[in-house]
Amino acid sequence: MADPTPSMLLDKGDTAYVLVCVTFVFLMAPALGFFYAGLARAKNALSLMYLTVLSVAVVSFQWYLIGYSLTFSNTGGVFIGDSAHFLLRGVGELPQIASHTIPASAFMIFQAMFACLTPALAFGSAAERMSLGPAMLFIFVWTTLVYDIITYWVWSPNGWLAVMGVMDYAGGITVHISSGLAAVAYAVVLGKRRDYNQNVNTPHNVSFVFLGMALLWFGWFAFNAGSALGANARSVNSLIDTHLSGCVGAIVWVLMDYRHTRKWSIIGLCTGAVAGLATITPGSGFVSPSSSLAFGALGSIVCNLAVQYKHKYRFDDALDVFAVHYIGGLVGLLLTGIFAQRSIIALGYPDDTPWDSLPKGGWLDGHWMQVPIQLAAIGSVSAWSFVVTYIILIVINLTPFLRLRLNDEDELIGTDWAEMGERAYGYLPFEEEQLGQNCSASGSSDVSASPQATHGGDSAAQPEKKKSSLGHFRRFLKANNDRAILNGLPNLVEQPAIGYENKEVAVVNLNNLSQPESNVQVGRKHDSQHLQEKEDLPQLIRVKRPTPTESSATTTTTTTQQPHPQSQPITDQSADPTPESSKSVPKS
């Protein structure tokens, strides 16, 4: 019997499953934007959202041009692929690898989402001080020289780490290790934030952090489970492992934070969940659900300790990319070498596959070399990612008009307004900053270029103005006549109908009015009588107090001024001790 054609091996269910996973993994990019924006300060929120979506756009274009071919061509060497699939030539209905049951085009777009998300993770360490101009060039070059090469080593059948037998199911090396060390290189090249020593890491919008975490968790199911490239039992196992590890990581992180602060932190809950999800990523298709509990717990503990000692690092990782993603991926890779089982790997193979032909597990299966292999992969990828990223950033920074770091004035204003001309909260006004004084205090070489220094004379002659650690924020609220008013919004404070401080008005207690005569009867006999009653009614409510001149010129009896009805409760007329003579209503 002739061998079946490749088109007969395709599974429509697996193809549909992978395409759905593509859309879910794409959602992780804007989710990361929300997550990062909430952790940063308000003046830098939009720039982080911008960078995550920009990464999707640039990497997708690069993936079409050369990225996919360099990463997954079947005819490449041990180091990098070739040009066989440039411009997606030959990528269509046939499977990329003989064992796949989906078209190569579906595999291509699924892997593109992984590539899009990886450089976006690295930007978290450079937040609040990086220039947006060089970002587009950096994303393209970094994806080509770092991500594509590392992914070829690990996931291409010809890559040297894949030949060695490294285990990375869904991106512990390719995504978390590579982006974690790239984040360190970016932070080292840029230097620390101007106000780093003032402990300015308070998240500005915890709701964004929660929303971003929820969407990331949702997309992580497809990120890990979709890596089975089919709707099979191994995919289900991966999804269960992902969920359990994220849950345990969140619980452990919250408890560790509570031990130190005695507060139940939602930031801790979200960060712990991300740490647990990052830790299980390399092993979700290799370990059992019971083992995934250890991934979540140990990953959360180690990442939490790394965050607690972050100030001992010699670099400013603004959003803890290194402490959560790199450390989490490292722990997950080592635990995969210990807990990987051949019985879990077999879930993704046909039932009649010989047992001896299946890949070996880890230490639980007696394969003692698996942990050294994992360590070799961690060391080589970490070195390549850091060194190459560092070189790329140095070269870009030396290029005219591509300076990586904002100058002091722009950093003080915030990336959103300085580089984008937009604000996340445009309806909230900001005070003008005295940038020259702040920049002169920082001692930066860019101070001489500030507007105050160029034509403001000697900055030392200007009066000093003390500012708090949040002095670069422009105030949101201003006090005006004991009312908090938001400028730029409709004035929702209702003004009083009568200015009591300027006008003297006698207010008559309606309870003290005598029963009106039968001017109004049921049925309203005459329309003219009804109109006359409407004209007379306001005279019974407010009557202008006569001025002293008028009171001396007339002998009309005046009423005693009653308290305002809103400041005195209404009482029964029978219990009112006011004399009847004081209840008469003055006539105009």
TIPABA-998855 format. One record per residue (C-alpha): residue number from 1; residue in one letter; x, z, y. Coordinates in steps of 0.2 Angstrom, whole numbers. Layout:
BEGIN
[NUM, "A", [X, Z, Y]]
...
END
This chain:
BEGIN
[1, "M", [0, 0, 0]]
[2, "A", [6, -5, 17]]
[3, "D", [11, 9, 29]]
[4, "P", [-3, 12, 42]]
[5, "T", [-1, 5, 59]]
[6, "P", [3, 17, 73]]
[7, "S", [-14, 15, 81]]
[8, "M", [-22, 21, 65]]
[9, "L", [-12, 38, 66]]
[10, "L", [-19, 42, 83]]
[11, "D", [-32, 56, 84]]
[12, "K", [-45, 54, 98]]
[13, "G", [-49, 73, 97]]
[14, "D", [-31, 77, 100]]
[15, "T", [-30, 65, 114]]
[16, "A", [-45, 72, 123]]
[17, "Y", [-38, 89, 120]]
[18, "V", [-21, 85, 128]]
[19, "L", [-30, 76, 143]]
[20, "V", [-40, 92, 146]]
[21, "C", [-25, 102, 146]]
[22, "V", [-16, 91, 158]]
[23, "T", [-30, 95, 171]]
[24, "F", [-29, 113, 168]]
[25, "V", [-10, 113, 170]]
[26, "F", [-11, 104, 186]]
[27, "L", [-22, 118, 193]]
[28, "M", [-7, 129, 191]]
[29, "A", [2, 121, 206]]
[30, "P", [-11, 126, 219]]
[31, "A", [-14, 142, 210]]
[32, "L", [5, 146, 213]]
[33, "G", [2, 141, 231]]
[34, "F", [-11, 154, 233]]
[35, "F", [-1, 167, 223]]
[36, "Y", [15, 164, 234]]
[37, "A", [5, 163, 250]]
[38, "G", [-3, 180, 247]]
[39, "L", [13, 188, 243]]
[40, "A", [22, 182, 259]]
[41, "R", [18, 186, 277]]
[42, "A", [4, 177, 286]]
[43, "K", [15, 166, 297]]
[44, "N", [23, 158, 282]]
[45, "A", [8, 156, 270]]
[46, "L", [4, 138, 273]]
[47, "S", [22, 132, 271]]
[48, "L", [21, 139, 253]]
[49, "M", [5, 131, 249]]
[50, "Y", [12, 115, 256]]
[51, "L", [28, 116, 245]]
[52, "T", [18, 118, 229]]
[53, "V", [8, 103, 232]]
[54, "L", [22, 93, 239]]
[55, "S", [31, 97, 222]]
[56, "V", [17, 89, 213]]
[57, "A", [18, 73, 223]]
[58, "V", [37, 70, 223]]
[59, "V", [40, 75, 205]]
[60, "S", [25, 64, 199]]
[61, "F", [33, 49, 208]]
[62, "Q", [50, 53, 202]]
[63, "W", [43, 55, 184]]
[64, "Y", [36, 37, 185]]
[65, "L", [52, 30, 192]]
[66, "I", [65, 37, 181]]
[67, "G", [61, 55, 176]]
[68, "Y", [51, 52, 160]]
[69, "S", [64, 40, 153]]
[70, "L", [79, 51, 157]]
[71, "T", [70, 65, 148]]
[72, "F", [61, 58, 133]]
[73, "S", [69, 41, 129]]
[74, "N", [72, 40, 110]]
[75, "T", [88, 30, 112]]
[76, "G", [98, 42, 123]]
[77, "G", [114, 51, 119]]
[78, "V", [116, 70, 116]]
[79, "F", [117, 74, 135]]
[80, "I", [104, 63, 144]]
[81, "G", [91, 49, 141]]
[82, "D", [93, 31, 146]]
[83, "S", [83, 18, 156]]
[84, "A", [72, 12, 142]]
[85, "H", [56, 19, 150]]
[86, "F", [60, 16, 168]]
[87, "L", [44, 13, 178]]
[88, "L", [35, 18, 162]]
[89, "R", [40, 2, 152]]
[90, "G", [34, 3, 135]]
[91, "V", [24, 19, 138]]
[92, "G", [6, 15, 131]]
[93, "E", [-4, 17, 116]]
[94, "L", [10, 20, 103]]
[95, "P", [15, 38, 100]]
[96, "Q", [32, 43, 108]]
[97, "I", [37, 52, 92]]
[98, "A", [31, 47, 75]]
[99, "S", [24, 64, 71]]
[100, "H", [13, 64, 87]]
[101, "T", [-6, 59, 85]]
[102, "I", [-8, 55, 104]]
[103, "P", [-3, 40, 114]]
[104, "A", [14, 41, 123]]
[105, "S", [5, 39, 140]]
[106, "A", [-5, 55, 136]]
[107, "F", [12, 64, 131]]
[108, "M", [20, 57, 147]]
[109, "I", [7, 64, 159]]
[110, "F", [6, 81, 150]]
[111, "Q", [25, 83, 152]]
[112, "A", [24, 78, 170]]
[113, "M", [14, 93, 175]]
[114, "F", [28, 104, 168]]
[115, "A", [40, 95, 178]]
[116, "C", [29, 96, 194]]
[117, "L", [28, 115, 193]]
[118, "T", [46, 120, 190]]
[119, "P", [54, 116, 207]]
[120, "A", [39, 124, 215]]
[121, "L", [43, 140, 207]]
[122, "A", [61, 140, 214]]
[123, "F", [54, 140, 232]]
[124, "G", [48, 157, 230]]
[125, "S", [65, 165, 233]]
[126, "A", [68, 155, 249]]
[127, "A", [52, 159, 257]]
[128, "E", [50, 164, 275]]
[129, "R", [67, 156, 281]]
[130, "M", [69, 139, 273]]
[131, "S", [66, 123, 282]]
[132, "L", [53, 111, 275]]
[133, "G", [62, 95, 280]]
[134, "P", [75, 94, 266]]
[135, "A", [62, 100, 253]]
[136, "M", [57, 83, 248]]
[137, "L", [74, 77, 245]]
[138, "F", [79, 93, 236]]
[139, "I", [64, 91, 224]]
[140, "F", [68, 73, 219]]
[141, "V", [87, 76, 217]]
[142, "W", [85, 93, 208]]
[143, "T", [72, 86, 196]]
[144, "T", [83, 72, 191]]
[145, "L", [100, 82, 189]]
[146, "V", [93, 98, 183]]
[147, "Y", [76, 98, 175]]
[148, "D", [77, 81, 167]]
[149, "I", [94, 85, 159]]
[150, "I", [90, 102, 153]]
[151, "T", [73, 97, 146]]
[152, "Y", [82, 82, 137]]
[153, "W", [94, 95, 129]]
[154, "V", [79, 106, 123]]
[155, "W", [64, 95, 119]]
[156, "S", [71, 77, 115]]
[157, "P", [75, 74, 97]]
[158, "N", [93, 69, 102]]
[159, "G", [97, 83, 114]]
[160, "W", [111, 94, 108]]
[161, "L", [102, 110, 110]]
[162, "A", [87, 103, 100]]
[163, "V", [99, 97, 86]]
[164, "M", [107, 115, 86]]
[165, "G", [89, 122, 82]]
[166, "V", [85, 131, 98]]
[167, "M", [67, 138, 99]]
[168, "D", [57, 135, 115]]
[169, "Y", [39, 131, 112]]
[170, "A", [32, 129, 130]]
[171, "G", [45, 130, 143]]
[172, "G", [55, 147, 143]]
[173, "I", [71, 137, 145]]
[174, "T", [65, 121, 153]]
[175, "V", [54, 130, 166]]
[176, "H", [58, 148, 168]]
[177, "I", [76, 149, 165]]
[178, "S", [80, 133, 175]]
[179, "S", [69, 138, 190]]
[180, "G", [75, 156, 190]]
[181, "L", [93, 152, 192]]
[182, "A", [89, 138, 205]]
[183, "A", [80, 151, 215]]
[184, "V", [95, 162, 215]]
[185, "A", [106, 148, 221]]
[186, "Y", [93, 144, 235]]
[187, "A", [93, 162, 240]]
[188, "V", [112, 163, 240]]
[189, "V", [115, 147, 250]]
[190, "L", [101, 152, 263]]
[191, "G", [107, 170, 265]]
[192, "K", [95, 185, 268]]
[193, "R", [80, 185, 280]]
[194, "R", [84, 192, 298]]
[195, "D", [73, 207, 295]]
[196, "Y", [78, 209, 276]]
[197, "N", [84, 227, 279]]
[198, "Q", [67, 232, 287]]
[199, "N", [58, 231, 270]]
[200, "V", [45, 218, 276]]
[201, "N", [39, 213, 259]]
[202, "T", [21, 219, 261]]
[203, "P", [9, 205, 255]]
[204, "H", [-2, 199, 269]]
[205, "N", [-17, 194, 258]]
[206, "V", [-20, 203, 241]]
[207, "S", [-35, 193, 238]]
[208, "F", [-25, 177, 238]]
[209, "V", [-13, 185, 225]]
[210, "F", [-28, 189, 214]]
[211, "L", [-35, 172, 215]]
[212, "G", [-19, 164, 212]]
[213, "M", [-15, 175, 197]]
[214, "A", [-33, 171, 190]]
[215, "L", [-30, 153, 191]]
[216, "L", [-12, 154, 184]]
[217, "W", [-19, 163, 169]]
[218, "F", [-32, 150, 166]]
[219, "G", [-20, 136, 167]]
[220, "W", [-7, 145, 156]]
[221, "F", [-19, 144, 142]]
[222, "A", [-17, 125, 142]]
[223, "F", [1, 126, 147]]
[224, "N", [5, 135, 131]]
[225, "A", [-9, 130, 119]]
[226, "G", [-8, 112, 124]]
[227, "S", [11, 111, 119]]
[228, "A", [4, 109, 101]]
[229, "L", [-1, 92, 107]]
[230, "G", [-16, 93, 96]]
[231, "A", [-32, 104, 93]]
[232, "N", [-25, 113, 78]]
[233, "A", [-22, 130, 71]]
[234, "R", [-5, 132, 79]]
[235, "S", [-13, 128, 96]]
[236, "V", [-26, 142, 93]]
[237, "N", [-12, 154, 88]]
[238, "S", [-3, 150, 104]]
[239, "L", [-18, 153, 115]]
[240, "I", [-21, 170, 107]]
[241, "D", [-3, 175, 109]]
[242, "T", [-3, 170, 127]]
[243, "H", [-19, 180, 131]]
[244, "L", [-13, 196, 122]]
[245, "S", [4, 196, 130]]
[246, "G", [-3, 194, 148]]
[247, "C", [-15, 208, 145]]
[248, "V", [-2, 220, 138]]
[249, "G", [10, 215, 152]]
[250, "A", [-3, 219, 165]]
[251, "I", [-7, 236, 158]]
[252, "V", [11, 241, 156]]
[253, "W", [16, 236, 174]]
[254, "V", [1, 245, 181]]
[255, "L", [6, 261, 172]]
[256, "M", [24, 260, 177]]
[257, "D", [19, 258, 195]]
[258, "Y", [7, 272, 194]]
[259, "R", [21, 283, 188]]
[260, "H", [31, 280, 204]]
[261, "T", [17, 278, 217]]
[262, "R", [2, 287, 210]]
[263, "K", [-8, 272, 215]]
[264, "W", [-17, 259, 205]]
[265, "S", [-10, 243, 212]]
[266, "I", [-18, 226, 210]]
[267, "I", [-2, 218, 215]]
[268, "G", [6, 227, 200]]
[269, "L", [-8, 221, 189]]
[270, "C", [-6, 203, 194]]
[271, "T", [13, 203, 193]]
[272, "G", [13, 212, 176]]
[273, "A", [1, 198, 170]]
[274, "V", [13, 184, 176]]
[275, "A", [28, 193, 168]]
[276, "G", [19, 195, 151]]
[277, "L", [14, 176, 152]]
[278, "A", [31, 171, 156]]
[279, "T", [39, 181, 142]]
[280, "I", [27, 174, 129]]
[281, "T", [29, 156, 134]]
[282, "P", [45, 151, 123]]
[283, "G", [38, 160, 108]]
[284, "S", [19, 157, 108]]
[285, "G", [20, 144, 95]]
[286, "F", [32, 153, 84]]
[287, "V", [26, 171, 83]]
[288, "S", [11, 180, 77]]
[289, "P", [-2, 189, 88]]
[290, "S", [5, 206, 83]]
[291, "S", [22, 201, 89]]
[292, "S", [15, 195, 105]]
[293, "L", [11, 213, 110]]
[294, "A", [29, 217, 109]]
[295, "F", [33, 202, 120]]
[296, "G", [20, 208, 134]]
[297, "A", [26, 226, 133]]
[298, "L", [45, 223, 133]]
[299, "G", [44, 208, 145]]
[300, "S", [34, 219, 158]]
[301, "I", [46, 234, 156]]
[302, "V", [62, 224, 159]]
[303, "C", [54, 213, 173]]
[304, "N", [48, 229, 182]]
[305, "L", [65, 237, 181]]
[306, "A", [73, 221, 188]]
[307, "V", [61, 222, 203]]
[308, "Q", [64, 240, 206]]
[309, "Y", [83, 237, 207]]
[310, "K", [81, 220, 217]]
[311, "H", [89, 228, 233]]
[312, "K", [105, 230, 223]]
[313, "Y", [107, 211, 221]]
[314, "R", [117, 202, 234]]
[315, "F", [104, 189, 238]]
[316, "D", [87, 190, 245]]
[317, "D", [74, 184, 232]]
[318, "A", [59, 185, 243]]
[319, "L", [45, 183, 230]]
[320, "D", [54, 190, 214]]
[321, "V", [56, 173, 206]]
[322, "F", [72, 179, 197]]
[323, "A", [66, 196, 192]]
[324, "V", [50, 189, 185]]
[325, "H", [52, 172, 179]]
[326, "Y", [71, 171, 174]]
[327, "I", [71, 189, 166]]
[328, "G", [54, 186, 158]]
[329, "G", [60, 169, 151]]
[330, "L", [76, 177, 145]]
[331, "V", [68, 192, 136]]
[332, "G", [55, 180, 128]]
[333, "L", [69, 168, 121]]
[334, "L", [78, 183, 113]]
[335, "L", [62, 190, 106]]
[336, "T", [58, 173, 99]]
[337, "G", [74, 172, 89]]
[338, "I", [69, 189, 82]]
[339, "F", [50, 187, 78]]
[340, "A", [48, 168, 75]]
[341, "Q", [40, 165, 58]]
[342, "R", [39, 149, 47]]
[343, "S", [21, 153, 42]]
[344, "I", [16, 152, 61]]
[345, "I", [26, 135, 63]]
[346, "A", [17, 128, 48]]
[347, "L", [0, 129, 57]]
[348, "G", [5, 114, 66]]
[349, "Y", [9, 103, 51]]
[350, "P", [-2, 95, 38]]
[351, "D", [-7, 106, 23]]
[352, "D", [3, 95, 11]]
[353, "T", [20, 97, 20]]
[354, "P", [33, 104, 9]]
[355, "W", [38, 122, 13]]
[356, "D", [57, 118, 13]]
[357, "S", [55, 104, 25]]
[358, "L", [48, 116, 39]]
[359, "P", [59, 123, 52]]
[360, "K", [66, 140, 49]]
[361, "G", [60, 156, 58]]
[362, "G", [70, 170, 66]]
[363, "W", [76, 187, 60]]
[364, "L", [59, 191, 52]]
[365, "D", [63, 176, 40]]
[366, "G", [81, 181, 37]]
[367, "H", [88, 167, 49]]
[368, "W", [101, 178, 57]]
[369, "M", [109, 163, 67]]
[370, "Q", [93, 160, 78]]
[371, "V", [97, 174, 91]]
[372, "P", [115, 167, 94]]
[373, "I", [108, 150, 96]]
[374, "Q", [95, 156, 108]]
[375, "L", [110, 165, 118]]
[376, "A", [120, 149, 118]]
[377, "A", [105, 140, 126]]
[378, "I", [102, 153, 139]]
[379, "G", [120, 153, 144]]
[380, "S", [122, 135, 145]]
[381, "V", [106, 131, 154]]
[382, "S", [109, 146, 166]]
[383, "A", [126, 139, 171]]
[384, "W", [120, 121, 173]]
[385, "S", [105, 126, 183]]
[386, "F", [114, 138, 195]]
[387, "V", [130, 127, 198]]
[388, "V", [121, 110, 200]]
[389, "T", [108, 118, 211]]
[390, "Y", [121, 126, 222]]
[391, "I", [131, 110, 224]]
[392, "I", [115, 100, 228]]
[393, "L", [110, 113, 242]]
[394, "I", [128, 113, 249]]
[395, "V", [128, 94, 251]]
[396, "I", [111, 93, 258]]
[397, "N", [115, 107, 271]]
[398, "L", [130, 97, 276]]
[399, "T", [120, 81, 280]]
[400, "P", [115, 79, 298]]
[401, "F", [97, 83, 302]]
[402, "L", [94, 91, 285]]
[403, "R", [99, 109, 288]]
[404, "L", [91, 121, 275]]
[405, "R", [88, 136, 285]]
[406, "L", [77, 139, 300]]
[407, "N", [85, 144, 316]]
[408, "D", [81, 162, 322]]
[409, "E", [68, 157, 334]]
[410, "D", [58, 147, 321]]
[411, "E", [60, 161, 308]]
[412, "L", [53, 173, 321]]
[413, "I", [38, 162, 325]]
[414, "G", [36, 158, 306]]
[415, "T", [37, 142, 296]]
[416, "D", [19, 137, 298]]
[417, "W", [19, 136, 317]]
[418, "A", [37, 131, 319]]
[419, "E", [38, 117, 306]]
[420, "M", [20, 112, 303]]
[421, "G", [11, 116, 320]]
[422, "E", [-3, 125, 310]]
[423, "R", [-8, 142, 306]]
[424, "A", [-17, 150, 291]]
[425, "Y", [-28, 160, 302]]
[426, "G", [-30, 149, 318]]
[427, "Y", [-44, 159, 325]]
[428, "L", [-33, 174, 327]]
[429, "P", [-23, 173, 343]]
[430, "F", [-4, 178, 344]]
[431, "E", [5, 185, 359]]
[432, "E", [20, 176, 366]]
[433, "E", [36, 182, 359]]
[434, "Q", [52, 185, 369]]
[435, "L", [63, 175, 357]]
[436, "G", [79, 176, 367]]
[437, "Q", [80, 195, 366]]
[438, "N", [76, 195, 348]]
[439, "C", [89, 182, 344]]
[440, "S", [102, 190, 354]]
[441, "A", [100, 206, 344]]
[442, "S", [102, 196, 328]]
[443, "G", [119, 190, 333]]
[444, "S", [116, 173, 326]]
[445, "S", [126, 158, 331]]
[446, "D", [110, 149, 335]]
[447, "V", [106, 160, 350]]
[448, "S", [115, 149, 362]]
[449, "A", [102, 136, 358]]
[450, "S", [87, 146, 362]]
[451, "P", [77, 142, 378]]
[452, "Q", [80, 159, 385]]
[453, "A", [99, 157, 384]]
[454, "T", [99, 139, 391]]
[455, "H", [90, 142, 407]]
[456, "G", [86, 160, 407]]
[457, "G", [102, 166, 413]]
[458, "D", [111, 182, 406]]
[459, "S", [100, 189, 393]]
[460, "A", [107, 206, 395]]
[461, "A", [100, 207, 413]]
[462, "Q", [82, 206, 406]]
[463, "P", [74, 222, 402]]
[464, "E", [75, 227, 384]]
[465, "K", [59, 229, 374]]
[466, "K", [58, 239, 358]]
[467, "K", [49, 230, 344]]
[468, "S", [44, 237, 327]]
[469, "S", [48, 229, 310]]
[470, "L", [32, 219, 313]]
[471, "G", [36, 215, 331]]
[472, "H", [37, 196, 328]]
[473, "F", [19, 196, 323]]
[474, "R", [8, 192, 337]]
[475, "R", [-6, 205, 338]]
[476, "F", [-23, 201, 331]]
[477, "L", [-34, 213, 341]]
[478, "K", [-34, 218, 359]]
[479, "A", [-44, 233, 366]]
[480, "N", [-55, 229, 381]]
[481, "N", [-67, 242, 388]]
[482, "D", [-67, 252, 372]]
[483, "R", [-72, 236, 362]]
[484, "A", [-61, 226, 350]]
[485, "I", [-63, 208, 354]]
[486, "L", [-56, 193, 344]]
[487, "N", [-51, 180, 357]]
[488, "G", [-55, 162, 351]]
[489, "L", [-71, 168, 342]]
[490, "P", [-89, 168, 349]]
[491, "N", [-91, 185, 358]]
[492, "L", [-102, 194, 345]]
[493, "V", [-103, 210, 356]]
[494, "E", [-120, 211, 364]]
[495, "Q", [-119, 215, 382]]
[496, "P", [-132, 228, 389]]
[497, "A", [-147, 220, 397]]
[498, "I", [-145, 232, 412]]
[499, "G", [-129, 238, 419]]
[500, "Y", [-133, 257, 420]]
[501, "E", [-118, 261, 430]]
[502, "N", [-123, 250, 444]]
[503, "K", [-142, 251, 445]]
[504, "E", [-153, 266, 445]]
[505, "V", [-168, 263, 434]]
[506, "A", [-182, 275, 430]]
[507, "V", [-187, 274, 412]]
[508, "V", [-205, 280, 408]]
[509, "N", [-208, 288, 391]]
[510, "L", [-221, 277, 383]]
[511, "N", [-227, 292, 373]]
[512, "N", [-233, 300, 389]]
[513, "L", [-243, 286, 395]]
[514, "S", [-262, 288, 395]]
[515, "Q", [-273, 278, 384]]
[516, "P", [-276, 262, 393]]
[517, "E", [-294, 257, 399]]
[518, "S", [-304, 244, 389]]
[519, "N", [-295, 230, 397]]
[520, "V", [-290, 223, 380]]
[521, "Q", [-304, 221, 368]]
[522, "V", [-305, 213, 350]]
[523, "G", [-308, 195, 352]]
[524, "R", [-301, 193, 369]]
[525, "K", [-317, 188, 379]]
[526, "H", [-308, 179, 393]]
[527, "D", [-291, 170, 393]]
[528, "S", [-288, 174, 411]]
[529, "Q", [-290, 193, 407]]
[530, "H", [-277, 191, 393]]
[531, "L", [-265, 183, 404]]
[532, "Q", [-267, 196, 417]]
[533, "E", [-264, 210, 404]]
[534, "K", [-247, 201, 399]]
[535, "E", [-242, 201, 418]]
[536, "D", [-246, 220, 420]]
[537, "L", [-238, 226, 404]]
[538, "P", [-219, 225, 409]]
[539, "Q", [-224, 236, 424]]
[540, "L", [-228, 250, 412]]
[541, "I", [-211, 250, 404]]
[542, "R", [-198, 249, 418]]
[543, "V", [-201, 253, 436]]
[544, "K", [-188, 251, 450]]
[545, "R", [-183, 268, 457]]
[546, "P", [-186, 268, 476]]
[547, "T", [-171, 269, 487]]
[548, "P", [-168, 284, 498]]
[549, "T", [-173, 274, 513]]
[550, "E", [-190, 269, 505]]
[551, "S", [-194, 286, 499]]
[552, "S", [-192, 293, 516]]
[553, "A", [-203, 280, 524]]
[554, "T", [-217, 281, 511]]
[555, "T", [-227, 296, 505]]
[556, "T", [-230, 288, 488]]
[557, "T", [-228, 301, 474]]
[558, "T", [-213, 297, 463]]
[559, "T", [-211, 301, 445]]
[560, "T", [-198, 312, 437]]
[561, "Q", [-184, 302, 428]]
[562, "Q", [-186, 303, 409]]
[563, "P", [-171, 301, 397]]
[564, "H", [-168, 284, 389]]
[565, "P", [-180, 282, 375]]
[566, "Q", [-165, 278, 363]]
[567, "S", [-156, 294, 367]]
[568, "Q", [-171, 305, 365]]
[569, "P", [-182, 306, 349]]
[570, "I", [-201, 302, 351]]
[571, "T", [-211, 318, 350]]
[572, "D", [-230, 321, 348]]
[573, "Q", [-239, 320, 365]]
[574, "S", [-248, 337, 361]]
[575, "A", [-231, 346, 360]]
[576, "D", [-224, 338, 376]]
[577, "P", [-223, 352, 389]]
[578, "T", [-221, 340, 403]]
[579, "P", [-235, 343, 417]]
[580, "E", [-248, 330, 418]]
[581, "S", [-244, 327, 436]]
[582, "S", [-227, 321, 431]]
[583, "K", [-234, 308, 419]]
[584, "S", [-242, 297, 432]]
[585, "V", [-235, 280, 433]]
[586, "P", [-230, 274, 450]]
[587, "K", [-238, 259, 457]]
[588, "S", [-227, 245, 464]]
END
